[in-house]
Amino acid sequence: MQRDAWSRRWQHSTDRTIVASHVVAASRFRHSRALRSGNPMKTIRHINTLFYYDGPQVFEARDAIGGHYVAVMVETDHINERYLVAGVAPEQLRRFRSGMLDLRSLLIKSDKEERYLATVASGLEDPLSLENLRTPLAESNLLPDAGFVLHDRPSDDFVLTQARERQNLVLEITAEPPEAATQHRIRANTLAEMLHHVQLMIKYAYRAAIRGKKNRYRQPDEDMMDVVVPAAAGSFQIVLEAVSLPNLFGDSDLASGLRRIDALFKDTSNPETTLTVAKEYRGHLAGTYLRLLRFLAKQKTGLRYSWAEPKSEHSSNRAVLESEAGPLVDILSSVTNLGSERVTLEGTFERFNRESGLWGLLTSEGKRSGKIMDGGPSLDGLEVGGRYRFHCEEEIEEINITGRESRVLYLNQHEPL
């Protein structure tokens, strides 16, 4: 990593001028002194980029048996990039990720028998071959100056600390069901349903966030979260982590979705204000929000949550009290079709059953079927094999604990193509 790249990146990201010599200049790098002769001893794989500026400057890696490494760019000619690689203890790497340890200290504390150089010529997707560092690290002129940390202010915020340590989006949920009043416990079905409702809400918030983005396609599990820390002592808390890591710049569409959820929980003591926000997010997001509130009211429990990204300055915190859930359910339930989404289909008309009101349309994405509600448009006169555009309302009619949903399309209008 070159001195100028570090200096420009630090000034750009923090609006502060910090030590401009975090990494020594490439001219001080001596390839002939740094390498031992012979074949590479081992390989590592890139796991997570920790610092990025015009390319990965610092990244985390693993070897074949799970050993932890940190790699620091020391030279680049814009074709090949050279990295100093050091084996580090997981606890020291955790402290560096959370901002409690600077890069120089992390490298100095590394295993003296696990210090290498690696050359990257074709990206970080393939395993990287390592060459033993010949010169003692302190004499190699490869150490950065003291003072470079990933986060300039260590945090005592639990969620933010977890996000920084894991380099990922983290969400903490706290529930207070009646059974937790005297003992630290929650019924298994209550926990399962609560997590299920929360995950569904996150899924539809994420999909609402990426809707309309050009060239943006949903990746598998990109809207999912894993439980990583079980209930904490003192109150019933669950910590979840995003399945997919943020991109190299630390951005996440999942975070954009959570900000929509924040808006719904912003003023739960004011049902009218919450109704206005819910109408803005009309569709499956508002529908899953209403179902979560119904669940909380039925279980006689409130819900608090906090979330943060690694780059966050502070966590986002929201809550709904047990006493607030019922009034919110009442006012949101008064809105017709709050949880339905408009869907437009184009395809070939395949079938129609007058008795059941079922119809089928063959689209470019496969067969789609739906219903006609009482008073809905007639399909008389439509030709099987003809091409039509169907304007529908999609509703989620049933959700079970396995996560399987029953979504039904109701036809509102049709027109020939």
FENLIN-V874039 format. One record per helix or strand of 3 or more residues. SS is the DSSP state (a for helix, b for strand). FROM is the first residue (numbers start at 1). LEN is the number of residues. If there is no record, write none. Layout:
# FENLIN-V874039
ss = {SS:SS}
from = {FROM:FROM}
len = {LEN:LEN}
This chain:
# FENLIN-V874039
ss = {a:a:a:b:b:b:b:a:a:b:b:a:a:b:a:a:b:b:a:a:a:b:b:a:b:b:b:b:b}
from = {3:26:31:43:56:68:81:90:103:115:128:137:158:170:178:188:225:236:253:271:284:303:316:322:341:358:366:387:405}
len = {12:3:4:10:8:9:7:8:6:6:6:3:9:6:3:23:5:7:13:10:16:6:5:12:13:6:6:13:12}
